[in-house]
């Protein structure tokens, strides 16, 4: 086997392993752009809907602006987590794509290939034994935090691949083209996801400090800083990061969406991630800090423990890596947050300065910040095994670790695969009333009154999909961040319309109970239609002609 592997071009090995991992955990059906049914629930539905509206939006600046999705409260595809890079490519290729379509499956395939490639490169820093290197790469591909995002936050799957690239730039040989590498990694992170941008930027700064202390090529380092700043600001500008206002970035949740101290050994989540290890208790928001290492990685770390007592053969400590070590200590502390928790027990909140809490409010899901440390632990676990054992034994130990990782975590990723490949009904949700099949010619907008009474969920997604199918703009959409001043202005406008009955004739209004009571007093009963369709109270100004059998009036 080893002789065969030596004859195969090195790049084919991680590619083949990545494709195998993709086949096992995701499946090829999702690569079909016309296969959209698996995206029609929860967070994936919001992300997909953001892309649908963006696809039909005329080109404008900022590049990823999405005005029909949200109307007055609209922002960009960044805030519907619609994967700006893939959304842009999809928009360019839109004339060639089916209707409807999705690009998430292709994105996941690319992520697996890159996860395998950078895992392979990181393992190449430790060994040239192809089999041991391949087994170590497999541990990166079957890392639970990487696979966990397959069912909810697809953008963050690729974000973790960027973390591997950043770690390779930190740990790789001096001959690496770091200027181009860091500009590419940070520039891509800037248009992908704010959490990933902060993590890779922090890793870049530690690498910059290390090179500044060893190489002292300050002119080249200054050029690198300038280019990184330029691509970061340009990227953030075009994805609309500065368009929603500073107040919109702050949100509650720091200390709630943390990493529980038991997370590395806790396989619990929507599905249990282990057949062997028991699910441990955790806080309600600790799912965002899901960082289970996996049975294989735990085995690898345990197998390498003797190095702590027998010495690190071949290891030379370098002070140049102290910034990287300190950074990961900081990542761990931030992930734990100022409210440490062990199981369901919470320590008293640690008071922190206001300036820090303002930053933490932006990156409230702090449990994600353990990811760089997760991959470093995996890297060190493999390194310890390679230092401790002879090559043949080390390869055997890593084989056992990979098999344990794959088999045990299949408890969770097999259900994920069934969710993604099994067909589901279309995104009609609660919209089964005959009303929704009526004639809506002349209506160009669908609004929710008040603007935030329908929070995240399938009812809102169903309304947004209905609006898209009829070529309407809508504010029935969930954004990760919303400009509070725009929302308040829209609320005041809605209040004025309810009091005066001055409803726009081109708009369908979805009313909550209080709004429906007010509207009943001010609408024109001869022309306006106020009906109950499924769970929604709907107002169609001038819509009497849309009345059809089966519609019922709302409860008084």
C-alpha positions in Angstrom: 0.0 0.0 0.0 2.8 2.4 0.9 4.6 1.7 -2.3 1.4 2.4 -4.3 0.8 5.7 -2.5 4.4 6.8 -3.3 3.7 6.5 -7.0 0.5 8.5 -6.9 0.8 12.3 -7.4 0.5 13.8 -3.9 -2.4 16.2 -4.7 -4.6 13.3 -5.7 -4.5 11.7 -2.2 -6.2 14.5 -0.3 -8.6 15.1 -3.2 -9.7 11.5 -3.3 -10.1 11.4 0.5 -12.1 14.7 0.4 -14.4 13.3 -2.2 -14.9 10.2 -0.2 -15.7 12.2 2.9 -18.1 14.3 1.0 -19.8 11.3 -0.5 -20.2 9.7 3.0 -21.4 12.8 4.9 -23.2 14.9 2.3 -23.9 12.9 -0.9 -23.8 14.0 -4.5 -27.5 14.8 -4.9 -27.1 18.2 -3.2 -24.6 19.3 -5.9 -27.5 19.4 -8.4 -28.4 23.1 -8.6 -32.1 22.2 -9.2 -32.3 20.2 -5.9 -33.6 22.9 -3.6 -36.0 21.0 -1.3 -33.4 20.4 1.4 -33.0 24.1 1.9 -36.6 24.9 2.7 -36.6 24.9 6.5 -35.0 27.0 9.3 -31.8 28.9 8.7 -31.0 27.3 5.3 -34.4 28.7 4.1 -33.5 32.3 5.1 -30.1 32.0 3.4 -31.6 30.5 0.2 -34.3 33.2 0.1 -31.7 35.9 0.4 -30.1 34.5 -2.7 -33.4 34.3 -4.6 -34.0 38.0 -4.2 -30.4 38.9 -4.9 -30.5 36.9 -8.1 -33.3 39.2 -9.5 -31.8 42.4 -8.2 -30.3 44.8 -10.8 -26.6 45.3 -10.4 -25.8 48.2 -8.0 -23.3 49.3 -5.3 -22.5 48.0 -2.9 -22.0 44.9 -5.0 -24.0 42.7 -2.7 -26.9 45.0 -2.0 -30.3 43.3 -1.9 -33.0 46.0 -1.8 -36.0 43.9 -2.6 -35.2 41.6 0.4 -36.2 43.8 3.3 -37.4 46.9 1.5 -36.7 49.9 3.8 -34.8 47.6 6.2 -32.9 45.9 3.5 -29.1 45.5 3.6 -27.1 42.9 1.7 -26.8 39.1 1.3 -24.2 39.1 4.1 -27.0 39.5 6.7 -29.1 36.7 5.4 -26.0 34.5 5.5 -26.4 33.8 1.8 -22.7 33.3 1.1 -21.7 36.5 -0.7 -18.9 34.9 -2.9 -21.2 32.2 -4.2 -24.1 34.5 -4.5 -22.1 36.8 -6.7 -20.9 33.9 -8.9 -24.5 32.6 -9.1 -25.7 36.0 -10.1 -23.1 36.3 -12.9 -24.1 32.8 -14.2 -27.8 33.3 -13.5 -28.8 33.1 -17.2 -27.4 29.6 -17.4 -28.9 28.3 -14.1 -32.3 26.7 -13.6 -35.2 28.4 -11.8 -35.2 27.8 -8.9 -31.6 26.8 -8.1 -29.1 26.6 -5.3 -25.3 26.7 -5.0 -24.9 25.4 -1.5 -24.2 21.8 -2.6 -21.3 23.0 -4.9 -20.0 25.2 -2.1 -19.9 22.3 0.3 -18.0 20.2 -2.2 -15.5 23.0 -2.6 -15.2 23.3 1.1 -14.4 19.5 1.5 -11.8 19.7 -1.2 -10.1 22.7 0.5 -10.4 21.3 4.0 -8.7 18.1 2.8 -6.0 20.1 0.9 -5.1 22.4 3.8 -5.3 19.5 6.2 -2.9 17.6 4.0 -0.5 20.6 3.9 -0.6 20.9 7.7 0.2 17.2 8.0 3.0 17.7 5.6 4.7 19.9 8.2 4.9 16.8 10.4 5.6 13.8 8.2 6.2 12.7 4.6 4.8 9.3 5.3 1.8 9.3 2.9 -0.4 6.9 4.9 0.1 8.8 8.2 -0.4 12.1 6.5 -3.6 10.8 4.9 -5.0 9.6 8.2 -4.2 13.0 9.8 -6.0 14.7 7.0 -9.0 12.5 7.5 -9.3 13.8 11.1 -9.6 17.3 9.7 -12.3 16.2 7.3 -14.3 14.5 10.1 -13.9 17.3 12.7 -17.3 17.6 14.4 -17.4 21.4 14.4 -16.8 21.3 10.6 -19.5 18.8 9.9 -21.9 20.3 12.5 -22.5 23.3 10.3 -23.6 21.2 7.3 -27.2 21.4 8.5 -27.5 25.1 9.5 -24.7 27.6 8.7 -23.2 26.6 5.4 -21.0 29.7 5.1 -19.2 28.7 8.3 -18.2 25.3 6.8 -15.9 27.2 4.4 -14.9 29.6 7.2 -13.2 26.7 9.0 -11.3 25.9 5.8 -10.0 29.5 5.9 -8.9 28.8 9.5 -6.8 25.8 8.3 -5.3 28.0 5.6 -4.4 30.7 8.2 -2.9 28.1 10.5 -0.8 26.8 7.7 0.5 30.3 7.0 1.3 30.6 10.7 3.1 27.2 11.0 4.5 26.7 7.5 8.0 27.0 6.2 9.8 30.4 5.7 9.5 29.9 1.9 5.8 30.3 1.8 4.5 33.3 -0.2 2.9 34.8 2.9 2.1 38.2 1.5 -0.1 36.7 -1.3 -1.4 34.1 1.1 -2.6 36.4 3.8 -4.0 38.9 1.4 -6.1 36.2 -0.2 -7.2 34.6 3.1 -8.2 37.8 4.8 -9.7 39.3 1.7 -11.9 36.3 1.2 -12.8 36.2 4.9 -13.9 39.9 4.7 -16.6 39.1 2.2 -17.5 35.8 3.8 -18.2 36.1 7.5 -17.3 38.6 10.3 -16.4 35.9 12.9 -14.0 34.2 10.5 -12.5 37.6 9.5 -11.7 38.4 13.2 -10.1 34.9 13.8 -7.9 34.9 10.7 -6.9 38.5 11.2 -5.8 37.7 14.7 -3.8 34.8 13.4 -2.2 37.0 10.8 -1.2 39.5 13.4 0.6 36.8 15.4 2.4 35.7 12.3 3.2 39.3 11.4 4.7 39.8 14.9 6.7 36.6 14.6 8.2 37.5 11.3 8.8 41.1 12.5 10.9 39.7 15.3 12.9 37.2 13.2 13.2 38.6 9.7 13.0 42.4 10.4 12.0 43.1 6.7 9.9 46.0 7.8 9.4 47.4 4.3 7.8 44.1 3.0 5.8 43.8 6.2 4.5 47.3 5.8 3.4 46.6 2.2 1.6 43.5 3.5 -0.2 45.5 6.2 -1.2 48.1 3.6 -2.6 45.5 1.1 -4.4 43.6 3.9 -6.1 46.8 5.1 -7.1 47.8 1.6 -8.7 44.4 0.7 -10.4 44.2 4.1 -12.0 47.7 3.9 -12.9 47.1 0.2 -14.5 43.8 1.0 -16.4 45.0 4.0 -17.7 48.0 2.1 -19.0 45.9 -0.8 -20.8 43.4 1.4 -22.4 46.3 3.3 -20.8 45.8 6.7 -20.8 49.6 7.2 -24.3 50.2 5.7 -26.4 49.1 8.7 -25.1 51.5 11.3 -22.9 50.9 14.3 -25.9 50.3 16.6 -27.1 47.4 14.5 -23.9 45.4 15.1 -24.5 45.0 18.8 -26.8 42.2 20.0 -27.5 40.3 23.2 -26.1 36.8 23.6 -22.5 37.1 24.8 -22.2 34.7 27.8 -25.2 32.7 26.5 -23.8 31.5 23.2 -20.6 30.4 24.8 -18.5 27.3 24.9 -19.3 25.0 27.9 -16.1 23.8 29.6 -17.3 20.2 28.9 -17.7 20.9 25.2 -14.5 19.1 24.0 -15.7 15.8 25.4 -19.5 16.4 25.1 -21.0 14.8 21.9 -24.5 16.2 22.5 -26.3 18.4 20.0 -29.4 18.1 17.8 -28.1 14.5 17.2 -25.7 12.8 19.6 -22.3 12.8 18.0 -21.1 9.5 19.5 -22.3 6.0 19.8 -20.0 5.4 22.8 -19.6 8.6 24.8 -22.7 9.8 26.7 -24.3 13.2 26.0 -23.5 15.6 28.9 -25.8 18.3 30.2 -25.2 21.9 29.0 -26.7 25.4 29.0 -29.5 26.4 26.6 -27.2 28.5 24.4 -24.1 26.2 24.5 -25.0 24.6 21.2 -23.2 27.5 19.5 -20.1 26.4 21.4 -20.3 22.8 20.1 -16.7 21.8 20.0 -16.7 18.0 20.5 -13.3 16.7 19.5 -14.5 13.3 18.4 -13.5 9.9 19.7 -10.6 9.6 17.2 -9.1 13.0 18.1 -9.5 12.2 21.8 -7.8 8.8 21.2 -4.9 10.6 19.3 -4.4 13.1 22.2 -4.4 10.2 24.7 -2.0 8.2 22.6 0.4 11.1 22.5 0.3 11.9 26.2 3.5 10.0 27.1 5.4 12.8 25.3 4.6 15.0 28.4 6.6 12.6 30.5 9.3 11.2 28.2 10.2 14.5 26.6 9.6 15.9 23.2 12.1 14.2 21.0 13.1 16.4 18.1 11.1 19.3 19.4 12.7 22.7 19.9 10.8 25.4 21.7 10.8 28.7 19.8 9.9 32.0 21.5 8.6 33.2 18.1 5.5 31.0 18.6 4.6 32.6 21.9 2.2 35.1 20.3 0.3 32.2 18.7 0.1 30.4 22.0 -1.1 33.5 23.8 -3.7 34.2 21.1 -5.2 30.7 21.5 -5.4 31.2 25.2 -7.3 34.4 24.5 -9.5 32.5 22.0 -10.3 29.9 24.7 -11.2 32.5 27.3 -13.4 34.5 24.9 -15.1 31.2 23.8 -15.9 30.4 27.5 -17.1 34.0 27.9 -17.4 35.9 31.2 -20.0 33.4 32.4 -18.1 30.1 32.5 -20.3 27.0 32.7 -19.7 23.4 33.5 -22.6 21.3 32.4 -25.7 23.1 33.7 -23.8 24.9 36.4 -22.9 28.6 35.7 -20.3 30.6 37.6 -21.1 34.2 38.6 -20.6 36.6 35.7 -17.2 38.2 35.7 -17.5 42.0 35.2 -15.7 43.3 32.2 -15.0 46.8 30.9 -17.6 48.4 28.8 -15.4 48.7 25.7 -14.8 45.0 25.8 -18.5 44.2 26.2 -19.3 46.4 23.2 -16.9 44.3 21.1 -18.3 41.1 22.6 -21.8 42.2 21.7 -20.8 42.1 18.0 -19.3 38.6 18.3 -21.9 37.3 20.7 -21.6 33.6 19.6 -18.3 33.4 21.3 -18.2 29.6 21.5 -17.1 29.6 17.8 -13.8 31.1 18.8 -12.5 27.8 20.0 -12.2 26.6 16.4 -8.6 27.6 15.8 -7.6 25.9 19.1 -9.6 22.8 18.1 -7.5 22.4 15.0 -4.3 23.2 16.8 -5.1 20.5 19.3 -5.7 18.1 16.5 -2.4 19.1 14.9 -0.5 18.6 18.1 -2.2 15.3 18.8 -0.9 13.9 15.5 2.5 15.5 16.1 2.9 13.8 19.5 2.1 10.4 18.0 4.7 10.9 15.2 7.3 12.0 17.7 6.6 9.2 20.1 6.3 6.1 17.9 8.2 4.6 15.0 6.7 5.4 11.6 4.9 2.1 11.1 3.4 2.2 14.6 2.5 5.8 14.3 0.7 5.1 11.0 -1.2 2.3 12.7 -2.2 4.5 15.7 -3.4 7.2 13.3 -5.4 4.6 11.3 -7.2 3.6 14.5 -7.8 7.2 15.4 -9.4 8.0 11.9 -11.6 4.9 12.0 -12.8 5.7 15.5 -13.5 9.3 14.4 -15.4 8.3 11.3 -17.5 5.5 12.8 -18.4 7.2 16.0 -19.3 10.6 14.6 -21.5 8.9 11.9 -24.1 8.9 14.7 -24.7 12.5 13.7 -23.6 13.0 10.1 -25.7 10.1 8.7 -28.9 11.8 9.8 -27.6 15.1 8.3 -27.1 13.3 5.0 -30.6 12.0 5.0 -32.0 15.5 5.7 -30.1 16.9 2.7 -30.8 14.1 0.2 -34.4 13.1 1.1 -36.9 15.1 -0.9 -39.3 17.3 1.1 -42.4 19.3 0.2 -42.0 22.7 -1.4 -41.7 25.9 0.7 -45.4 26.4 1.2 -45.3 25.9 5.0 -48.6 27.1 6.3 -49.7 28.6 3.0 -52.5 26.2 2.1 -55.5 28.5 1.9 -57.0 29.0 -1.6 -56.3 32.8 -1.1 -52.6 32.3 -1.9 -53.5 31.0 -5.4 -55.4 34.2 -6.3 -54.5 36.9 -8.8 -52.1 39.4 -7.3 -51.4 41.5 -10.3 -50.6 45.1 -9.3 -49.2 44.2 -5.9 -45.4 44.8 -5.8 -44.7 44.5 -2.1 -45.6 42.3 0.9 -45.2 43.9 4.3 -45.4 42.6 7.9 -47.1 45.0 10.3 -45.6 45.7 12.7 -42.3 45.0 11.0 -40.9 42.5 13.5 -43.9 40.7 14.8 -43.0 37.6 12.7 -39.6 36.6 14.0 -37.3 34.0 12.4 -39.1 30.8 11.4 -40.9 28.9 8.7 -44.0 31.2 8.6 -41.9 34.2 7.7 -39.9 32.1 5.2 -43.1 31.0 3.5 -44.3 34.5 3.1 -41.0 35.6 1.7 -41.0 32.8 -0.8 -44.6 33.7 -1.8 -43.4 37.3 -2.4 -40.5 36.1 -4.5 -42.7 33.9 -6.6 -44.9 36.9 -7.4 -42.1 39.3 -8.1 -42.7 41.3 -4.9 -40.3 42.9 -2.5 -40.9 42.1 1.1 -39.8 42.8 4.7 -40.9 39.3 5.8 -37.3 38.2 6.1 -34.9 37.6 8.9 -31.6 39.5 9.0 -28.7 38.6 11.4 -28.4 42.4 12.0 -30.9 45.2 11.3 -30.5 48.9 11.5 -32.7 49.9 14.5 -33.3 53.4 13.2 -34.7 52.1 9.9 -37.0 49.6 11.8 -38.3 52.4 14.0 -39.0 54.7 11.1 -40.9 51.9 9.4 -42.9 51.2 12.6 -43.9 54.9 12.7 -45.0 54.8 9.1 -47.0 51.7 9.7 -48.7 53.3 12.7 -49.6 56.3 10.6 -51.2 54.1 7.9 -53.2 52.2 10.5 -54.6 55.3 12.0 -55.4 57.1 8.7 -56.3 54.1 6.5 -53.8 55.4 3.9 -52.6 52.0 2.8 -50.5 51.7 -0.3 -52.6 50.1 -3.2 -49.5 48.1 -4.4 -48.9 46.4 -1.1 -50.1 43.3 0.7 -50.1 43.7 4.5 -49.7 40.9 7.0 -51.2 42.1 10.3 -50.8 41.0 13.9 -53.9 40.9 16.1 -53.6 44.5 17.3 -52.9 45.9 13.8 -55.9 44.0 12.5 -58.1 45.6 15.1 -56.9 49.1 14.1 -57.1 48.3 10.4 -60.7 47.2 10.7 -61.6 50.7 11.8 -59.9 52.6 9.0 -60.1 50.5 5.8 -62.5 51.2 3.1 -65.0 48.3 3.4 -66.2 48.8 -0.2 -62.8 48.3 -1.8 -60.3 46.9 0.7 -60.2 43.2 1.6 -59.4 42.0 5.1 -59.3 38.3 5.4 -58.0 35.4 7.4 -55.8 33.0 5.3 -54.4 30.2 7.3 -52.7 31.7 10.4 -52.3 35.1 8.8 -54.6 38.2 8.8 -54.1 39.7 5.4 -55.1 43.2 4.1 -55.3 43.8 0.4 -56.1 47.5 -0.3 -58.4 47.7 -3.2 -58.5 43.9 -3.3 -62.2 43.0 -3.4 -61.7 41.5 -6.8 -59.4 38.9 -5.3 -62.1 37.5 -3.1 -62.8 33.9 -4.0 -64.7 31.0 -2.3 -63.2 29.5 0.8 -61.9 32.7 2.2 -63.0 33.7 5.7 -63.1 36.9 7.6 -60.7 37.3 10.6 -62.1 36.9 14.1 -63.4 40.0 15.6 
